[in-house]
Amino acid sequence: MVHNNWMVDFDEVEEGDTIVKKRGDLMLAIHKKDTIVRHDWYCKGKPYK
C-alpha cells in the first residue's frame, strides 16, 4: 500500500504541468500541454472513482 494511495511517479510531472485535485473527488489529474493523466484512488487494490 502506498502512503498517499495515488500512484504518481515524479518523472510523470514536468515543469508547466498542473496538478488538479478537487475537494470531494477521489481522482487526481495532471494536466499537460496536450494530455490529461488521471489517477484513481486505490484501497486494498480496488480502484474507487
N, CA, C and O atoms as CSV, one atom per row, in Angstrom:
chain,resi,resn,atom,element,x,y,z
A,1,MET,N,N,0.855,-1.186,0.000
A,1,MET,CA,C,0.000,0.000,0.000
A,1,MET,C,C,0.890,1.235,0.000
A,1,MET,O,O,1.860,1.308,0.754
A,2,VAL,N,N,0.568,2.177,-0.823
A,2,VAL,CA,C,1.348,3.407,-0.878
A,2,VAL,C,C,0.841,4.390,0.161
A,2,VAL,O,O,-0.293,4.290,0.631
A,3,HIS,N,N,1.682,5.328,0.508
A,3,HIS,CA,C,1.367,6.265,1.584
A,3,HIS,C,C,0.176,7.167,1.258
A,3,HIS,O,O,-0.661,7.433,2.121
A,4,ASN,N,N,0.104,7.640,-0.002
A,4,ASN,CA,C,-0.966,8.571,-0.334
A,4,ASN,C,C,-2.035,7.965,-1.249
A,4,ASN,O,O,-2.999,8.648,-1.595
A,5,ASN,N,N,-1.887,6.715,-1.643
A,5,ASN,CA,C,-2.834,5.952,-2.458
A,5,ASN,C,C,-2.957,6.415,-3.894
A,5,ASN,O,O,-3.710,5.795,-4.645
A,6,TRP,N,N,-2.277,7.454,-4.324
A,6,TRP,CA,C,-2.232,7.831,-5.728
A,6,TRP,C,C,-0.893,7.409,-6.275
A,6,TRP,O,O,0.146,7.760,-5.717
A,7,MET,N,N,-0.903,6.666,-7.350
A,7,MET,CA,C,0.325,6.162,-7.953
A,7,MET,C,C,0.867,7.198,-8.942
A,7,MET,O,O,0.663,7.075,-10.149
A,8,VAL,N,N,1.546,8.197,-8.434
A,8,VAL,CA,C,2.110,9.244,-9.283
A,8,VAL,C,C,3.620,9.162,-9.182
A,8,VAL,O,O,4.182,9.240,-8.090
A,9,ASP,N,N,4.271,9.005,-10.312
A,9,ASP,CA,C,5.716,8.948,-10.371
A,9,ASP,C,C,6.241,10.365,-10.595
A,9,ASP,O,O,5.677,11.111,-11.396
A,10,PHE,N,N,7.302,10.741,-9.905
A,10,PHE,CA,C,7.837,12.086,-10.047
A,10,PHE,C,C,8.312,12.362,-11.468
A,10,PHE,O,O,8.371,13.522,-11.875
A,11,ASP,N,N,8.653,11.324,-12.236
A,11,ASP,CA,C,9.043,11.504,-13.633
A,11,ASP,C,C,7.836,11.864,-14.505
A,11,ASP,O,O,8.000,12.337,-15.629
A,12,GLU,N,N,6.646,11.643,-13.992
A,12,GLU,CA,C,5.420,11.895,-14.737
A,12,GLU,C,C,5.052,13.379,-14.757
A,12,GLU,O,O,4.380,13.839,-15.680
A,13,VAL,N,N,5.484,14.119,-13.753
A,13,VAL,CA,C,5.157,15.533,-13.641
A,13,VAL,C,C,6.357,16.359,-14.105
A,13,VAL,O,O,7.484,16.170,-13.649
A,14,GLU,N,N,6.073,17.277,-15.026
A,14,GLU,CA,C,7.125,18.140,-15.565
A,14,GLU,C,C,6.802,19.598,-15.265
A,14,GLU,O,O,5.674,19.928,-14.900
A,15,GLU,N,N,7.779,20.455,-15.416
A,15,GLU,CA,C,7.575,21.883,-15.236
A,15,GLU,C,C,6.532,22.358,-16.254
A,15,GLU,O,O,6.620,22.023,-17.435
A,16,GLY,N,N,5.557,23.128,-15.803
A,16,GLY,CA,C,4.488,23.609,-16.658
A,16,GLY,C,C,3.209,22.803,-16.553
A,16,GLY,O,O,2.161,23.251,-17.018
A,17,ASP,N,N,3.271,21.607,-15.944
A,17,ASP,CA,C,2.078,20.785,-15.743
A,17,ASP,C,C,1.269,21.342,-14.575
A,17,ASP,O,O,1.811,22.010,-13.693
A,18,THR,N,N,-0.014,21.065,-14.579
A,18,THR,CA,C,-0.888,21.486,-13.493
A,18,THR,C,C,-1.487,20.245,-12.840
A,18,THR,O,O,-2.027,19.376,-13.524
A,19,ILE,N,N,-1.388,20.166,-11.520
A,19,ILE,CA,C,-1.975,19.058,-10.769
A,19,ILE,C,C,-3.315,19.525,-10.221
A,19,ILE,O,O,-3.395,20.561,-9.562
A,20,VAL,N,N,-4.377,18.751,-10.497
A,20,VAL,CA,C,-5.724,19.131,-10.096
A,20,VAL,C,C,-6.292,18.052,-9.181
A,20,VAL,O,O,-6.339,16.879,-9.552
A,21,LYS,N,N,-6.719,18.448,-7.995
A,21,LYS,CA,C,-7.404,17.563,-7.051
A,21,LYS,C,C,-8.573,18.361,-6.493
A,21,LYS,O,O,-8.379,19.314,-5.739
A,22,LYS,N,N,-9.793,17.967,-6.868
A,22,LYS,CA,C,-10.980,18.681,-6.425
A,22,LYS,C,C,-11.493,18.111,-5.111
A,22,LYS,O,O,-11.489,16.895,-4.917
A,23,ARG,N,N,-11.924,18.961,-4.229
A,23,ARG,CA,C,-12.451,18.549,-2.940
A,23,ARG,C,C,-13.659,17.639,-3.139
A,23,ARG,O,O,-14.561,17.963,-3.911
A,24,GLY,N,N,-13.677,16.516,-2.455
A,24,GLY,CA,C,-14.774,15.567,-2.549
A,24,GLY,C,C,-14.666,14.593,-3.708
A,24,GLY,O,O,-15.461,13.657,-3.801
A,25,ASP,N,N,-13.697,14.795,-4.594
A,25,ASP,CA,C,-13.490,13.913,-5.736
A,25,ASP,C,C,-12.252,13.073,-5.465
A,25,ASP,O,O,-11.230,13.607,-5.035
A,26,LEU,N,N,-12.324,11.763,-5.707
A,26,LEU,CA,C,-11.200,10.883,-5.403
A,26,LEU,C,C,-10.142,10.851,-6.507
A,26,LEU,O,O,-9.083,10.250,-6.330
A,27,MET,N,N,-10.422,11.494,-7.644
A,27,MET,CA,C,-9.485,11.456,-8.761
A,27,MET,C,C,-8.473,12.606,-8.665
A,27,MET,O,O,-8.811,13.729,-8.290
A,28,LEU,N,N,-7.234,12.291,-9.013
A,28,LEU,CA,C,-6.155,13.269,-9.126
A,28,LEU,C,C,-5.802,13.354,-10.600
A,28,LEU,O,O,-5.616,12.323,-11.247
A,29,ALA,N,N,-5.707,14.560,-11.146
A,29,ALA,CA,C,-5.416,14.727,-12.567
A,29,ALA,C,C,-4.167,15.577,-12.754
A,29,ALA,O,O,-3.936,16.533,-12.014
A,30,ILE,N,N,-3.369,15.219,-13.751
A,30,ILE,CA,C,-2.204,16.002,-14.142
A,30,ILE,C,C,-2.488,16.530,-15.541
A,30,ILE,O,O,-2.588,15.757,-16.494
A,31,HIS,N,N,-2.619,17.844,-15.660
A,31,HIS,CA,C,-2.903,18.472,-16.949
A,31,HIS,C,C,-1.588,18.863,-17.595
A,31,HIS,O,O,-0.843,19.692,-17.072
A,32,LYS,N,N,-1.314,18.253,-18.743
A,32,LYS,CA,C,-0.121,18.545,-19.520
A,32,LYS,C,C,-0.513,19.395,-20.717
A,32,LYS,O,O,-1.688,19.714,-20.898
A,33,LYS,N,N,0.456,19.757,-21.525
A,33,LYS,CA,C,0.198,20.617,-22.681
A,33,LYS,C,C,-0.863,20.024,-23.610
A,33,LYS,O,O,-1.754,20.747,-24.057
A,34,ASP,N,N,-0.788,18.734,-23.906
A,34,ASP,CA,C,-1.709,18.114,-24.854
A,34,ASP,C,C,-2.395,16.861,-24.310
A,34,ASP,O,O,-3.028,16.124,-25.065
A,35,THR,N,N,-2.270,16.616,-22.992
A,35,THR,CA,C,-2.784,15.378,-22.409
A,35,THR,C,C,-3.271,15.634,-20.986
A,35,THR,O,O,-2.761,16.516,-20.295
A,36,ILE,N,N,-4.254,14.860,-20.558
A,36,ILE,CA,C,-4.667,14.849,-19.157
A,36,ILE,C,C,-4.467,13.429,-18.643
A,36,ILE,O,O,-5.042,12.484,-19.183
A,37,VAL,N,N,-3.651,13.278,-17.597
A,37,VAL,CA,C,-3.388,11.979,-16.977
A,37,VAL,C,C,-4.211,11.919,-15.697
A,37,VAL,O,O,-4.118,12.810,-14.852
A,38,ARG,N,N,-5.022,10.862,-15.552
A,38,ARG,CA,C,-5.893,10.727,-14.388
A,38,ARG,C,C,-5.489,9.528,-13.554
A,38,ARG,O,O,-5.156,8.466,-14.080
A,39,HIS,N,N,-5.523,9.718,-12.240
A,39,HIS,CA,C,-5.207,8.657,-11.295
A,39,HIS,C,C,-6.376,8.501,-10.337
A,39,HIS,O,O,-6.812,9.468,-9.713
A,40,ASP,N,N,-6.879,7.283,-10.225
A,40,ASP,CA,C,-7.967,6.994,-9.295
A,40,ASP,C,C,-7.401,6.641,-7.928
A,40,ASP,O,O,-6.226,6.294,-7.806
A,41,TRP,N,N,-8.228,6.728,-6.912
A,41,TRP,CA,C,-7.884,6.365,-5.545
A,41,TRP,C,C,-7.997,4.852,-5.406
A,41,TRP,O,O,-8.993,4.267,-5.833
A,42,TYR,N,N,-6.994,4.214,-4.818
A,42,TYR,CA,C,-6.999,2.759,-4.604
A,42,TYR,C,C,-7.003,2.447,-3.121
A,42,TYR,O,O,-6.304,3.095,-2.341
A,43,CYS,N,N,-7.786,1.461,-2.733
A,43,CYS,CA,C,-7.802,0.970,-1.365
A,43,CYS,C,C,-7.841,-0.543,-1.411
A,43,CYS,O,O,-8.785,-1.122,-1.948
A,44,LYS,N,N,-6.836,-1.189,-0.859
A,44,LYS,CA,C,-6.708,-2.658,-0.855
A,44,LYS,C,C,-6.808,-3.217,-2.278
A,44,LYS,O,O,-7.416,-4.264,-2.499
A,45,GLY,N,N,-6.207,-2.511,-3.237
A,45,GLY,CA,C,-6.170,-2.964,-4.602
A,45,GLY,C,C,-7.399,-2.667,-5.430
A,45,GLY,O,O,-7.418,-2.959,-6.626
A,46,LYS,N,N,-8.418,-2.098,-4.830
A,46,LYS,CA,C,-9.658,-1.798,-5.544
A,46,LYS,C,C,-9.704,-0.312,-5.892
A,46,LYS,O,O,-9.550,0.530,-5.007
A,47,PRO,N,N,-9.913,0.029,-7.178
A,47,PRO,CA,C,-9.994,1.447,-7.558
A,47,PRO,C,C,-11.366,2.035,-7.211
A,47,PRO,O,O,-12.394,1.386,-7.405
A,48,TYR,N,N,-11.371,3.248,-6.705
A,48,TYR,CA,C,-12.602,3.992,-6.432
A,48,TYR,C,C,-12.621,5.191,-7.353
A,48,TYR,O,O,-11.620,5.895,-7.486
A,49,LYS,N,N,-13.765,5.428,-7.995
A,49,LYS,CA,C,-13.875,6.531,-8.940
A,49,LYS,C,C,-14.915,7.505,-8.509
A,49,LYS,O,O,-15.145,8.504,-9.190
